[in-house]
Amino acid sequence: MSINRFSSTLQLSDFDDFITPSQECILPINVKKSGATSQGATVGIKGKEKLKKVEITLNDCLACSGCITSAETVLVTSQSHQQFTKVVEEIACEVEKRIIVVSISPQVRASLAVASCLSNDEISTALNNYFMSKYDVKHVLDTAFAHQLSLLESSQEFIQRFKQRRSKTPGDVSTSPPLPLLTSSCPGWICYAEKTHGKLLIPHLSRVKSAQQITGSLVKRFIARHHDVTPDRVYHVTLMPCYDKKLEASREDFYDDVYNTRDVDLVLTSGEITEMLRLAGEDLSEFVVKTTTNDVINDISDDESVATKLLRTASLVRGAPPSGDGAPPSGGYNGGSGGYLEFVMKNAAKELFNIEGAQLQYQPTRNNKDLQEVKLRDDSGEVVLNFALAYGFRSIQNIVRRMKQNKCNYHYIEVMACPSGCLNGGGQVKDMAGSKEEERARLGRVVDFYREHLMQAAAPLLQRSDVSTPQLQRDDVITGEKDIMTSYHAVEKNENISVKW
């Protein structure tokens, strides 16, 4: 797997608008000297002595205050498409086979649909059939349901924090949770925050899990329960637009010590799926045939379990009802990164200021389309809420600089490491031989597809008591804070490694 597709803290290259360190570094490794002594020498990856290939895990990256080099001598293991096929082969030989589940994000569907020239229905059917028929996957899910939960909890988190700040006297404000509240669904951004400005940024980070990790929690619990197995007998794979999601899945916060299993066992990207197809001489269009489904989804009864309801709600092909029936499209709300800003602002406008149907105007700052402001005004014209989108390293640096100077006047900021957000994630399908103009055109088609099929700018606001379908309630699946919330950890700097951001 090529490392250079990671954004954020995982790659070293010339400076661009992705988060990228400017100086090479690596976790020290031990090399045995030849001769009588067995003393090990600590050297860098690019030392003069020729070194053997080194295998590191993504946990090593998370625990290091530096970053891995982009040298080809470093291999990132356990999160590759080769590992996926290896595990599938192992499961095929098991007497009591583990259950394989694949969960797919809407950004991936948009990228693969454009690359394969398929419609929304066709790409859903093709992906469903591809994994079920070729890899014996039991369930292929849409992450939309988990994304709705993430939006809802993010909205409530902001509203509660805003109310706490507003109820305090000026002298007591310092004791309440700080603003702005910063989104935390982008693992590249979280890595940067934890490793470089932990003390400053962590108190501002939203504690709500991303859609990937909420999906992971639900899959391991409910699908295991549905098939009467323990969570470690469920092998959960997600398809995401970004290599950084591999980092997120590898966090110790998302590891179940009781059953010795992760919420998400492996993450694949859109680009890796196209590579798997290319190596096999296949095309997704070949899988647009009669849909392969799990029979259990069709067994409808009045007393069906929550697990069965969740399967029907979250299944990619037999998923949530169309938006006309009251459920939002799977891509969420305005914005290719899930629409946190719009959803949170509209809910906050209604609950905090009794303003319904607010029309949001996105205003780029200093001609930077990746740093935009959205202001909500009351009837008198006074600004009551001030939100922002900050995509890419340049925009993030701008926000961090303002926060350091105590001049950041936003209440809420949707932060993503990649310029243009998740639709432009480093794991999306790209034509490496194409020109920048061709890549821009491809991204434009992906954005258009997403907006037309997977997003609805004026989608109805959801209530916490009504998520996705009236038959499946939020409280049916969320039993405690650990299902929906997480925490962050400042990484102590390694003084032996010099990194400049």
Disulfide bonds with the S-S distance in Angstrom:
none
